[in-house]
Amino acid sequence: MKGIDMHEISEKKRGLIKLAEKYGISHKKVITHSQELDVLINKWMEAQQTRRLSIEYIIYHDSNTYKNQSEK
């Protein structure tokens, strides 16, 4: 799966706004587009969370390795 970037989310949001202006917010096309935007945002947030947890693990692991080496 390729990564989701903010440009892709912004483009989807612009499309949603155009559809809402044309059809109104209750139209099936608008609702479907909105749900697709939700999926993109959720995937992006999940990737950010995974990246953050990976960084935290690396920092924790490195600090413990350094601590253990300095105790020897």
ZAFI-454228 format. One record per atom (N, C-alpha, C, O): x, y, z; atom name; residue number from 0; residue in one letter. Coordinates in nm, 3 decimals, always signed. Layout:
# residues N
<<X, Y, Z>, 'CA', NUM, 'a'>,
...
# end
This chain:
# residues 72
<<+0.084, -0.119, +0.000>, 'N', 0, 'm'>,
<<+0.000, +0.000, +0.000>, 'CA', 0, 'm'>,
<<+0.088, +0.124, +0.000>, 'C', 0, 'm'>,
<<+0.179, +0.136, +0.083>, 'O', 0, 'm'>,
<<+0.062, +0.215, -0.091>, 'N', 1, 'k'>,
<<+0.142, +0.337, -0.093>, 'CA', 1, 'k'>,
<<+0.097, +0.429, +0.020>, 'C', 1, 'k'>,
<<-0.016, +0.420, +0.068>, 'O', 1, 'k'>,
<<+0.186, +0.516, +0.060>, 'N', 2, 'g'>,
<<+0.155, +0.608, +0.167>, 'CA', 2, 'g'>,
<<+0.057, +0.716, +0.123>, 'C', 2, 'g'>,
<<+0.052, +0.754, +0.006>, 'O', 2, 'g'>,
<<-0.018, +0.765, +0.217>, 'N', 3, 'i'>,
<<-0.112, +0.874, +0.193>, 'CA', 3, 'i'>,
<<-0.040, +1.004, +0.228>, 'C', 3, 'i'>,
<<+0.022, +1.014, +0.335>, 'O', 3, 'i'>,
<<-0.048, +1.102, +0.140>, 'N', 4, 'd'>,
<<+0.013, +1.230, +0.175>, 'CA', 4, 'd'>,
<<-0.094, +1.339, +0.185>, 'C', 4, 'd'>,
<<-0.208, +1.321, +0.142>, 'O', 4, 'd'>,
<<-0.055, +1.450, +0.242>, 'N', 5, 'm'>,
<<-0.151, +1.559, +0.264>, 'CA', 5, 'm'>,
<<-0.202, +1.617, +0.133>, 'C', 5, 'm'>,
<<-0.314, +1.668, +0.127>, 'O', 5, 'm'>,
<<-0.122, +1.610, +0.027>, 'N', 6, 'h'>,
<<-0.168, +1.660, -0.102>, 'CA', 6, 'h'>,
<<-0.289, +1.580, -0.151>, 'C', 6, 'h'>,
<<-0.387, +1.636, -0.200>, 'O', 6, 'h'>,
<<-0.281, +1.449, -0.136>, 'N', 7, 'e'>,
<<-0.391, +1.363, -0.177>, 'CA', 7, 'e'>,
<<-0.517, +1.393, -0.097>, 'C', 7, 'e'>,
<<-0.628, +1.396, -0.151>, 'O', 7, 'e'>,
<<-0.500, +1.415, +0.032>, 'N', 8, 'i'>,
<<-0.613, +1.449, +0.119>, 'CA', 8, 'i'>,
<<-0.672, +1.584, +0.080>, 'C', 8, 'i'>,
<<-0.793, +1.600, +0.074>, 'O', 8, 'i'>,
<<-0.585, +1.681, +0.053>, 'N', 9, 's'>,
<<-0.631, +1.815, +0.013>, 'CA', 9, 's'>,
<<-0.709, +1.811, -0.118>, 'C', 9, 's'>,
<<-0.811, +1.877, -0.132>, 'O', 9, 's'>,
<<-0.659, +1.732, -0.213>, 'N', 10, 'e'>,
<<-0.729, +1.719, -0.341>, 'CA', 10, 'e'>,
<<-0.868, +1.657, -0.322>, 'C', 10, 'e'>,
<<-0.966, +1.702, -0.382>, 'O', 10, 'e'>,
<<-0.875, +1.555, -0.239>, 'N', 11, 'k'>,
<<-1.004, +1.489, -0.213>, 'CA', 11, 'k'>,
<<-1.099, +1.587, -0.144>, 'C', 11, 'k'>,
<<-1.219, +1.588, -0.173>, 'O', 11, 'k'>,
<<-1.046, +1.668, -0.054>, 'N', 12, 'k'>,
<<-1.128, +1.767, +0.017>, 'CA', 12, 'k'>,
<<-1.182, +1.872, -0.080>, 'C', 12, 'k'>,
<<-1.299, +1.910, -0.073>, 'O', 12, 'k'>,
<<-1.096, +1.919, -0.171>, 'N', 13, 'r'>,
<<-1.141, +2.017, -0.271>, 'CA', 13, 'r'>,
<<-1.252, +1.957, -0.358>, 'C', 13, 'r'>,
<<-1.351, +2.024, -0.389>, 'O', 13, 'r'>,
<<-1.235, +1.832, -0.396>, 'N', 14, 'g'>,
<<-1.339, +1.765, -0.474>, 'CA', 14, 'g'>,
<<-1.469, +1.755, -0.397>, 'C', 14, 'g'>,
<<-1.577, +1.773, -0.454>, 'O', 14, 'g'>,
<<-1.459, +1.727, -0.269>, 'N', 15, 'l'>,
<<-1.578, +1.718, -0.184>, 'CA', 15, 'l'>,
<<-1.651, +1.853, -0.178>, 'C', 15, 'l'>,
<<-1.774, +1.858, -0.188>, 'O', 15, 'l'>,
<<-1.577, +1.959, -0.162>, 'N', 16, 'i'>,
<<-1.637, +2.093, -0.155>, 'CA', 16, 'i'>,
<<-1.710, +2.124, -0.286>, 'C', 16, 'i'>,
<<-1.822, +2.176, -0.284>, 'O', 16, 'i'>,
<<-1.646, +2.093, -0.399>, 'N', 17, 'k'>,
<<-1.710, +2.119, -0.529>, 'CA', 17, 'k'>,
<<-1.839, +2.038, -0.544>, 'C', 17, 'k'>,
<<-1.941, +2.090, -0.590>, 'O', 17, 'k'>,
<<-1.834, +1.911, -0.506>, 'N', 18, 'l'>,
<<-1.954, +1.829, -0.515>, 'CA', 18, 'l'>,
<<-2.065, +1.881, -0.424>, 'C', 18, 'l'>,
<<-2.182, +1.884, -0.463>, 'O', 18, 'l'>,
<<-2.029, +1.922, -0.304>, 'N', 19, 'a'>,
<<-2.129, +1.974, -0.209>, 'CA', 19, 'a'>,
<<-2.192, +2.102, -0.261>, 'C', 19, 'a'>,
<<-2.312, +2.124, -0.245>, 'O', 19, 'a'>,
<<-2.111, +2.187, -0.324>, 'N', 20, 'e'>,
<<-2.165, +2.311, -0.381>, 'CA', 20, 'e'>,
<<-2.260, +2.280, -0.497>, 'C', 20, 'e'>,
<<-2.361, +2.348, -0.515>, 'O', 20, 'e'>,
<<-2.228, +2.178, -0.574>, 'N', 21, 'k'>,
<<-2.309, +2.144, -0.691>, 'CA', 21, 'k'>,
<<-2.437, +2.068, -0.655>, 'C', 21, 'k'>,
<<-2.544, +2.097, -0.709>, 'O', 21, 'k'>,
<<-2.426, +1.970, -0.562>, 'N', 22, 'y'>,
<<-2.538, +1.881, -0.534>, 'CA', 22, 'y'>,
<<-2.604, +1.901, -0.398>, 'C', 22, 'y'>,
<<-2.716, +1.855, -0.376>, 'O', 22, 'y'>,
<<-2.537, +1.970, -0.307>, 'N', 23, 'g'>,
<<-2.587, +1.980, -0.170>, 'CA', 23, 'g'>,
<<-2.527, +1.869, -0.085>, 'C', 23, 'g'>,
<<-2.486, +1.765, -0.136>, 'O', 23, 'g'>,
<<-2.522, +1.894, +0.046>, 'N', 24, 'i'>,
<<-2.448, +1.801, +0.133>, 'CA', 24, 'i'>,
<<-2.517, +1.666, +0.155>, 'C', 24, 'i'>,
<<-2.454, +1.573, +0.204>, 'O', 24, 'i'>,
<<-2.643, +1.655, +0.119>, 'N', 25, 's'>,
<<-2.715, +1.529, +0.142>, 'CA', 25, 's'>,
<<-2.712, +1.434, +0.023>, 'C', 25, 's'>,
<<-2.760, +1.321, +0.033>, 'O', 25, 's'>,
<<-2.657, +1.478, -0.087>, 'N', 26, 'h'>,
<<-2.656, +1.396, -0.209>, 'CA', 26, 'h'>,
<<-2.565, +1.275, -0.192>, 'C', 26, 'h'>,
<<-2.460, +1.282, -0.127>, 'O', 26, 'h'>,
<<-2.607, +1.164, -0.253>, 'N', 27, 'k'>,
<<-2.531, +1.038, -0.242>, 'CA', 27, 'k'>,
<<-2.386, +1.053, -0.288>, 'C', 27, 'k'>,
<<-2.296, +0.997, -0.226>, 'O', 27, 'k'>,
<<-2.363, +1.128, -0.396>, 'N', 28, 'k'>,
<<-2.226, +1.148, -0.446>, 'CA', 28, 'k'>,
<<-2.139, +1.218, -0.341>, 'C', 28, 'k'>,
<<-2.023, +1.184, -0.323>, 'O', 28, 'k'>,
<<-2.198, +1.316, -0.274>, 'N', 29, 'v'>,
<<-2.125, +1.392, -0.172>, 'CA', 29, 'v'>,
<<-2.094, +1.302, -0.052>, 'C', 29, 'v'>,
<<-1.983, +1.305, +0.001>, 'O', 29, 'v'>,
<<-2.190, +1.226, -0.010>, 'N', 30, 'i'>,
<<-2.171, +1.137, +0.105>, 'CA', 30, 'i'>,
<<-2.064, +1.032, +0.074>, 'C', 30, 'i'>,
<<-1.977, +1.004, +0.157>, 'O', 30, 'i'>,
<<-2.070, +0.974, -0.045>, 'N', 31, 't'>,
<<-1.969, +0.874, -0.085>, 'CA', 31, 't'>,
<<-1.830, +0.936, -0.088>, 'C', 31, 't'>,
<<-1.734, +0.877, -0.038>, 'O', 31, 't'>,
<<-1.819, +1.054, -0.145>, 'N', 32, 'h'>,
<<-1.690, +1.124, -0.153>, 'CA', 32, 'h'>,
<<-1.638, +1.156, -0.012>, 'C', 32, 'h'>,
<<-1.519, +1.144, +0.015>, 'O', 32, 'h'>,
<<-1.728, +1.198, +0.075>, 'N', 33, 's'>,
<<-1.692, +1.228, +0.213>, 'CA', 33, 's'>,
<<-1.639, +1.104, +0.285>, 'C', 33, 's'>,
<<-1.543, +1.111, +0.360>, 'O', 33, 's'>,
<<-1.703, +0.991, +0.260>, 'N', 34, 'q'>,
<<-1.658, +0.866, +0.321>, 'CA', 34, 'q'>,
<<-1.520, +0.825, +0.269>, 'C', 34, 'q'>,
<<-1.438, +0.773, +0.343>, 'O', 34, 'q'>,
<<-1.496, +0.849, +0.141>, 'N', 35, 'e'>,
<<-1.364, +0.821, +0.084>, 'CA', 35, 'e'>,
<<-1.258, +0.911, +0.147>, 'C', 35, 'e'>,
<<-1.147, +0.866, +0.175>, 'O', 35, 'e'>,
<<-1.293, +1.037, +0.171>, 'N', 36, 'l'>,
<<-1.202, +1.129, +0.239>, 'CA', 36, 'l'>,
<<-1.174, +1.080, +0.381>, 'C', 36, 'l'>,
<<-1.060, +1.085, +0.427>, 'O', 36, 'l'>,
<<-1.277, +1.034, +0.449>, 'N', 37, 'd'>,
<<-1.259, +0.979, +0.585>, 'CA', 37, 'd'>,
<<-1.159, +0.864, +0.585>, 'C', 37, 'd'>,
<<-1.074, +0.855, +0.673>, 'O', 37, 'd'>,
<<-1.170, +0.776, +0.486>, 'N', 38, 'v'>,
<<-1.078, +0.662, +0.477>, 'CA', 38, 'v'>,
<<-0.934, +0.710, +0.459>, 'C', 38, 'v'>,
<<-0.843, +0.660, +0.525>, 'O', 38, 'v'>,
<<-0.915, +0.807, +0.371>, 'N', 39, 'l'>,
<<-0.780, +0.862, +0.350>, 'CA', 39, 'l'>,
<<-0.724, +0.922, +0.478>, 'C', 39, 'l'>,
<<-0.609, +0.898, +0.514>, 'O', 39, 'l'>,
<<-0.806, +1.001, +0.546>, 'N', 40, 'i'>,
<<-0.761, +1.065, +0.670>, 'CA', 40, 'i'>,
<<-0.727, +0.959, +0.775>, 'C', 40, 'i'>,
<<-0.626, +0.970, +0.844>, 'O', 40, 'i'>,
<<-0.811, +0.858, +0.788>, 'N', 41, 'n'>,
<<-0.784, +0.751, +0.885>, 'CA', 41, 'n'>,
<<-0.655, +0.677, +0.853>, 'C', 41, 'n'>,
<<-0.578, +0.647, +0.944>, 'O', 41, 'n'>,
<<-0.630, +0.648, +0.725>, 'N', 42, 'k'>,
<<-0.506, +0.581, +0.687>, 'CA', 42, 'k'>,
<<-0.385, +0.670, +0.718>, 'C', 42, 'k'>,
<<-0.283, +0.622, +0.766>, 'O', 42, 'k'>,
<<-0.398, +0.800, +0.689>, 'N', 43, 'w'>,
<<-0.289, +0.893, +0.717>, 'CA', 43, 'w'>,
<<-0.261, +0.899, +0.867>, 'C', 43, 'w'>,
<<-0.145, +0.895, +0.909>, 'O', 43, 'w'>,
<<-0.366, +0.908, +0.947>, 'N', 44, 'm'>,
<<-0.349, +0.914, +1.092>, 'CA', 44, 'm'>,
<<-0.287, +0.785, +1.146>, 'C', 44, 'm'>,
<<-0.202, +0.789, +1.235>, 'O', 44, 'm'>,
<<-0.328, +0.672, +1.092>, 'N', 45, 'e'>,
<<-0.272, +0.543, +1.134>, 'CA', 45, 'e'>,
<<-0.122, +0.537, +1.101>, 'C', 45, 'e'>,
<<-0.042, +0.490, +1.182>, 'O', 45, 'e'>,
<<-0.086, +0.585, +0.982>, 'N', 46, 'a'>,
<<+0.056, +0.586, +0.943>, 'CA', 46, 'a'>,
<<+0.136, +0.678, +1.034>, 'C', 46, 'a'>,
<<+0.249, +0.645, +1.071>, 'O', 46, 'a'>,
<<+0.079, +0.793, +1.071>, 'N', 47, 'q'>,
<<+0.149, +0.885, +1.160>, 'CA', 47, 'q'>,
<<+0.169, +0.822, +1.297>, 'C', 47, 'q'>,
<<+0.275, +0.836, +1.357>, 'O', 47, 'q'>,
<<+0.068, +0.753, +1.346>, 'N', 48, 'q'>,
<<+0.076, +0.687, +1.477>, 'CA', 48, 'q'>,
<<+0.183, +0.577, +1.474>, 'C', 48, 'q'>,
<<+0.263, +0.565, +1.567>, 'O', 48, 'q'>,
<<+0.183, +0.498, +1.367>, 'N', 49, 't'>,
<<+0.283, +0.391, +1.353>, 'CA', 49, 't'>,
<<+0.423, +0.450, +1.349>, 'C', 49, 't'>,
<<+0.514, +0.398, +1.413>, 'O', 49, 't'>,
<<+0.439, +0.558, +1.273>, 'N', 50, 'r'>,
<<+0.570, +0.623, +1.262>, 'CA', 50, 'r'>,
<<+0.613, +0.676, +1.399>, 'C', 50, 'r'>,
<<+0.729, +0.661, +1.437>, 'O', 50, 'r'>,
<<+0.521, +0.736, +1.473>, 'N', 51, 'r'>,
<<+0.553, +0.791, +1.605>, 'CA', 51, 'r'>,
<<+0.595, +0.679, +1.700>, 'C', 51, 'r'>,
<<+0.692, +0.692, +1.774>, 'O', 51, 'r'>,
<<+0.520, +0.569, +1.699>, 'N', 52, 'l'>,
<<+0.553, +0.457, +1.787>, 'CA', 52, 'l'>,
<<+0.688, +0.397, +1.751>, 'C', 52, 'l'>,
<<+0.763, +0.355, +1.840>, 'O', 52, 'l'>,
<<+0.720, +0.391, +1.622>, 'N', 53, 's'>,
<<+0.850, +0.339, +1.579>, 'CA', 53, 's'>,
<<+0.962, +0.427, +1.630>, 'C', 53, 's'>,
<<+1.065, +0.377, +1.677>, 'O', 53, 's'>,
<<+0.943, +0.557, +1.621>, 'N', 54, 'i'>,
<<+1.045, +0.650, +1.669>, 'CA', 54, 'i'>,
<<+1.061, +0.638, +1.820>, 'C', 54, 'i'>,
<<+1.173, +0.637, +1.871>, 'O', 54, 'i'>,
<<+0.949, +0.628, +1.892>, 'N', 55, 'e'>,
<<+0.957, +0.612, +2.037>, 'CA', 55, 'e'>,
<<+1.030, +0.483, +2.073>, 'C', 55, 'e'>,
<<+1.109, +0.481, +2.168>, 'O', 55, 'e'>,
<<+1.005, +0.376, +2.000>, 'N', 56, 'y'>,
<<+1.073, +0.249, +2.027>, 'CA', 56, 'y'>,
<<+1.223, +0.263, +2.006>, 'C', 56, 'y'>,
<<+1.303, +0.219, +2.088>, 'O', 56, 'y'>,
<<+1.260, +0.326, +1.896>, 'N', 57, 'i'>,
<<+1.402, +0.344, +1.866>, 'CA', 57, 'i'>,
<<+1.469, +0.427, +1.975>, 'C', 57, 'i'>,
<<+1.577, +0.392, +2.022>, 'O', 57, 'i'>,
<<+1.406, +0.536, +2.015>, 'N', 58, 'i'>,
<<+1.463, +0.622, +2.119>, 'CA', 58, 'i'>,
<<+1.476, +0.544, +2.250>, 'C', 58, 'i'>,
<<+1.580, +0.550, +2.315>, 'O', 58, 'i'>,
<<+1.372, +0.472, +2.288>, 'N', 59, 'y'>,
<<+1.375, +0.395, +2.412>, 'CA', 59, 'y'>,
<<+1.482, +0.287, +2.405>, 'C', 59, 'y'>,
<<+1.561, +0.271, +2.498>, 'O', 59, 'y'>,
<<+1.485, +0.214, +2.294>, 'N', 60, 'h'>,
<<+1.581, +0.104, +2.278>, 'CA', 60, 'h'>,
<<+1.724, +0.158, +2.280>, 'C', 60, 'h'>,
<<+1.810, +0.102, +2.347>, 'O', 60, 'h'>,
<<+1.749, +0.267, +2.208>, 'N', 61, 'd'>,
<<+1.883, +0.325, +2.205>, 'CA', 61, 'd'>,
<<+1.926, +0.377, +2.341>, 'C', 61, 'd'>,
<<+2.041, +0.360, +2.380>, 'O', 61, 'd'>,
<<+1.834, +0.439, +2.415>, 'N', 62, 's'>,
<<+1.870, +0.493, +2.546>, 'CA', 62, 's'>,
<<+1.900, +0.380, +2.644>, 'C', 62, 's'>,
<<+1.990, +0.393, +2.727>, 'O', 62, 's'>,
<<+1.826, +0.269, +2.635>, 'N', 63, 'n'>,
<<+1.854, +0.155, +2.722>, 'CA', 63, 'n'>,
<<+1.985, +0.087, +2.684>, 'C', 63, 'n'>,
<<+2.059, +0.042, +2.771>, 'O', 63, 'n'>,
<<+2.013, +0.079, +2.555>, 'N', 64, 't'>,
<<+2.140, +0.020, +2.510>, 'CA', 64, 't'>,
<<+2.256, +0.103, +2.562>, 'C', 64, 't'>,
<<+2.354, +0.048, +2.613>, 'O', 64, 't'>,
<<+2.245, +0.235, +2.550>, 'N', 65, 'y'>,
<<+2.350, +0.324, +2.598>, 'CA', 65, 'y'>,
<<+2.366, +0.310, +2.749>, 'C', 65, 'y'>,
<<+2.478, +0.304, +2.800>, 'O', 65, 'y'>,
<<+2.254, +0.304, +2.821>, 'N', 66, 'k'>,
<<+2.257, +0.291, +2.966>, 'CA', 66, 'k'>,
<<+2.325, +0.161, +3.007>, 'C', 66, 'k'>,
<<+2.409, +0.159, +3.097>, 'O', 66, 'k'>,
<<+2.288, +0.051, +2.940>, 'N', 67, 'n'>,
<<+2.347, -0.079, +2.972>, 'CA', 67, 'n'>,
<<+2.496, -0.083, +2.941>, 'C', 67, 'n'>,
<<+2.573, -0.145, +3.015>, 'O', 67, 'n'>,
<<+2.538, -0.019, +2.835>, 'N', 68, 'q'>,
<<+2.679, -0.017, +2.799>, 'CA', 68, 'q'>,
<<+2.760, +0.066, +2.898>, 'C', 68, 'q'>,
<<+2.874, +0.033, +2.928>, 'O', 68, 'q'>,
<<+2.702, +0.173, +2.947>, 'N', 69, 's'>,
<<+2.775, +0.259, +3.040>, 'CA', 69, 's'>,
<<+2.785, +0.197, +3.179>, 'C', 69, 's'>,
<<+2.870, +0.236, +3.259>, 'O', 69, 's'>,
<<+2.698, +0.099, +3.208>, 'N', 70, 'e'>,
<<+2.703, +0.032, +3.339>, 'CA', 70, 'e'>,
<<+2.811, -0.076, +3.342>, 'C', 70, 'e'>,
<<+2.847, -0.123, +3.450>, 'O', 70, 'e'>,
<<+2.863, -0.115, +3.228>, 'N', 71, 'k'>,
<<+2.963, -0.223, +3.222>, 'CA', 71, 'k'>,
<<+3.100, -0.174, +3.260>, 'C', 71, 'k'>,
<<+3.195, -0.251, +3.260>, 'O', 71, 'k'>,
# end
